[in-house]
Amino acid sequence: MSQTLTFGDSCAPITCHAWNKERNQIAFSPNNNEVHIYQKEGSDWKQTNNLVEHDMRVMGIDWAPNTNRIVTCSVDRNAYVWTQGEDGKWSTTLVLLRINRAATCVKWSPMENKFAVGSGARLISICYFEKENNWWVSKHIKKPIRSTVTTLDWHPNNILLVAGSSDFKVRVFSAYIKDIEDQPGPNVWGSKLPLGQLLAEFRSSGSGWVHSVSFSADGNKVAWVGHDSSINIADASQGKAVIKLKTEYLPFLGCIWISNNNLIVAGHSCIPLLYCHEGDEIKFVAKLDNTQRKESGGLSAMKKFQSLDRQARIETSDTFLDSIHQNAITYINLYKGTKADAVKISTSGLDGQLVIWDIATLEKAFEDRVMI
């Protein structure tokens, strides 16, 4: 049901990761200014490249499946587009973001003709390639953002963009660039679509920063999670009504749709969780990780505690969690399938591990259990 991958000898936290189209290569940042690229050879993973153009910690990576280009952004206020040559080496092109604060997140659009970069400069840079000058330029979305943009996701129509920020707000914008695409038509989120047009604004429940946002496969729903351990869903087909669920878990750092009604969330509790949107409710379905430690030597918890207390010693095994991930999950990505019918997802975290989860098996087991 899960597969755990470790890369090299380092146990450094993985800030973010991205897969190529064939899923035989992965790019990730070990919480520094580098981007490591590994390729699968048989059952092993071998490092093939190390991208070191950034001067400070890399915050975002995205790998375009069709054009095979990688985009990265960093605390150094820069973004780079990486293109692989026939010799396997990667060449880089600087992107003119025009920001004076750290770049925090980056995402290719579905058609891969532009990408969005969030930043601490309280704006979003929509970047596209200008053929006349042979460089990547950007246009800004500023108002009414009042704080750091922490997360981004694209609508399937390649025009709309949802952004979450540390001012507790989630906003849906138009990211239409007239220089590279045709005039878009109206949709359920709105009909006026010039660049930067605000189509919807939602406040996160409680007072938590928004850590992750995700458009559903049909583009009608937006889900987001915040630092107050809440899950929120807004449905444009239902008048942009918002459904909120405050959970008992530690704050979530990531969320992603795996079908039009099912959502995976994960964060400081170190376990991916499956939730379902039904009507006007968000319901818990299952934990993806059901790992449980066995009692050593057949001792009960009380006897084990008494033994440790008498001998004034500490067992290192007591520091391990009852989960595969041993620290917060910081990033969730699709591994197999799409947001409409995901089969597998991948998670990475502060423990340096990357785990591939088979969610299709879990969903089928849940459906069988419901039928019984």
ChimeraX attribute file (.defattr): number of C-alpha atoms within 10 A of each C-alpha:
attribute: neighborCount
match mode: 1-to-1
recipient: residues
	/A:1	12
	/A:2	15
	/A:3	11
	/A:4	14
	/A:5	13
	/A:6	14
	/A:7	18
	/A:8	9
	/A:9	6
	/A:10	10
	/A:11	13
	/A:12	16
	/A:13	20
	/A:14	22
	/A:15	22
	/A:16	24
	/A:17	26
	/A:18	24
	/A:19	23
	/A:20	19
	/A:21	16
	/A:22	10
	/A:23	13
	/A:24	12
	/A:25	18
	/A:26	20
	/A:27	22
	/A:28	23
	/A:29	25
	/A:30	22
	/A:31	18
	/A:32	19
	/A:33	19
	/A:34	19
	/A:35	24
	/A:36	17
	/A:37	21
	/A:38	21
	/A:39	17
	/A:40	14
	/A:41	10
	/A:42	7
	/A:43	6
	/A:44	11
	/A:45	18
	/A:46	15
	/A:47	15
	/A:48	13
	/A:49	15
	/A:50	16
	/A:51	18
	/A:52	13
	/A:53	16
	/A:54	20
	/A:55	14
	/A:56	18
	/A:57	21
	/A:58	30
	/A:59	21
	/A:60	25
	/A:61	25
	/A:62	23
	/A:63	23
	/A:64	21
	/A:65	16
	/A:66	11
	/A:67	13
	/A:68	13
	/A:69	18
	/A:70	22
	/A:71	22
	/A:72	26
	/A:73	30
	/A:74	26
	/A:75	22
	/A:76	17
	/A:77	22
	/A:78	24
	/A:79	28
	/A:80	21
	/A:81	18
	/A:82	19
	/A:83	16
	/A:84	14
	/A:85	9
	/A:86	6
	/A:87	6
	/A:88	10
	/A:89	13
	/A:90	16
	/A:91	12
	/A:92	16
	/A:93	15
	/A:94	14
	/A:95	20
	/A:96	17
	/A:97	25
	/A:98	14
	/A:99	18
	/A:100	13
	/A:101	17
	/A:102	21
	/A:103	31
	/A:104	23
	/A:105	27
	/A:106	27
	/A:107	25
	/A:108	25
	/A:109	22
	/A:110	17
	/A:111	14
	/A:112	17
	/A:113	15
	/A:114	20
	/A:115	23
	/A:116	25
	/A:117	28
	/A:118	29
	/A:119	27
	/A:120	22
	/A:121	20
	/A:122	22
	/A:123	24
	/A:124	30
	/A:125	23
	/A:126	26
	/A:127	23
	/A:128	20
	/A:129	17
	/A:130	13
	/A:131	8
	/A:132	6
	/A:133	8
	/A:134	9
	/A:135	13
	/A:136	19
	/A:137	18
	/A:138	21
	/A:139	19
	/A:140	18
	/A:141	21
	/A:142	13
	/A:143	12
	/A:144	12
	/A:145	20
	/A:146	16
	/A:147	17
	/A:148	22
	/A:149	28
	/A:150	24
	/A:151	26
	/A:152	27
	/A:153	24
	/A:154	25
	/A:155	23
	/A:156	17
	/A:157	14
	/A:158	20
	/A:159	22
	/A:160	26
	/A:161	27
	/A:162	25
	/A:163	26
	/A:164	32
	/A:165	29
	/A:166	23
	/A:167	19
	/A:168	20
	/A:169	22
	/A:170	28
	/A:171	20
	/A:172	24
	/A:173	24
	/A:174	24
	/A:175	30
	/A:176	21
	/A:177	20
	/A:178	11
	/A:179	9
	/A:180	12
	/A:181	11
	/A:182	9
	/A:183	12
	/A:184	16
	/A:185	10
	/A:186	10
	/A:187	15
	/A:188	14
	/A:189	22
	/A:190	17
	/A:191	13
	/A:192	14
	/A:193	22
	/A:194	16
	/A:195	18
	/A:196	22
	/A:197	18
	/A:198	22
	/A:199	18
	/A:200	15
	/A:201	16
	/A:202	17
	/A:203	16
	/A:204	26
	/A:205	23
	/A:206	13
	/A:207	14
	/A:208	20
	/A:209	24
	/A:210	29
	/A:211	25
	/A:212	27
	/A:213	29
	/A:214	27
	/A:215	25
	/A:216	26
	/A:217	19
	/A:218	13
	/A:219	20
	/A:220	19
	/A:221	23
	/A:222	25
	/A:223	23
	/A:224	28
	/A:225	32
	/A:226	29
	/A:227	23
	/A:228	20
	/A:229	20
	/A:230	22
	/A:231	24
	/A:232	20
	/A:233	25
	/A:234	21
	/A:235	19
	/A:236	18
	/A:237	13
	/A:238	11
	/A:239	10
	/A:240	18
	/A:241	13
	/A:242	19
	/A:243	17
	/A:244	18
	/A:245	16
	/A:246	14
	/A:247	13
	/A:248	9
	/A:249	16
	/A:250	16
	/A:251	22
	/A:252	29
	/A:253	25
	/A:254	26
	/A:255	26
	/A:256	27
	/A:257	27
	/A:258	24
	/A:259	19
	/A:260	18
	/A:261	16
	/A:262	23
	/A:263	23
	/A:264	22
	/A:265	23
	/A:266	25
	/A:267	28
	/A:268	21
	/A:269	19
	/A:270	26
	/A:271	25
	/A:272	25
	/A:273	19
	/A:274	23
	/A:275	18
	/A:276	18
	/A:277	15
	/A:278	10
	/A:279	8
	/A:280	12
	/A:281	12
	/A:282	20
	/A:283	13
	/A:284	15
	/A:285	16
	/A:286	16
	/A:287	15
	/A:288	19
	/A:289	17
	/A:290	10
	/A:291	12
	/A:292	10
	/A:293	10
	/A:294	9
	/A:295	10
	/A:296	10
	/A:297	7
	/A:298	9
	/A:299	12
	/A:300	10
	/A:301	11
	/A:302	9
	/A:303	11
	/A:304	14
	/A:305	12
	/A:306	11
	/A:307	13
	/A:308	13
	/A:309	11
	/A:310	8
	/A:311	8
	/A:312	8
	/A:313	9
	/A:314	11
	/A:315	7
	/A:316	7
	/A:317	9
	/A:318	7
	/A:319	9
	/A:320	12
	/A:321	15
	/A:322	15
	/A:323	17
	/A:324	20
	/A:325	24
	/A:326	19
	/A:327	21
	/A:328	21
	/A:329	30
	/A:330	24
	/A:331	24
	/A:332	27
	/A:333	18
	/A:334	20
	/A:335	21
	/A:336	19
	/A:337	13
	/A:338	15
	/A:339	20
	/A:340	15
	/A:341	15
	/A:342	18
	/A:343	20
	/A:344	20
	/A:345	23
	/A:346	22
	/A:347	27
	/A:348	27
	/A:349	26
	/A:350	22
	/A:351	19
	/A:352	21
	/A:353	22
	/A:354	24
	/A:355	19
	/A:356	20
	/A:357	23
	/A:358	19
	/A:359	20
	/A:360	16
	/A:361	12
	/A:362	17
	/A:363	17
	/A:364	11
	/A:365	11
	/A:366	13
	/A:367	10
	/A:368	9
	/A:369	9
	/A:370	8
	/A:371	6
	/A:372	5
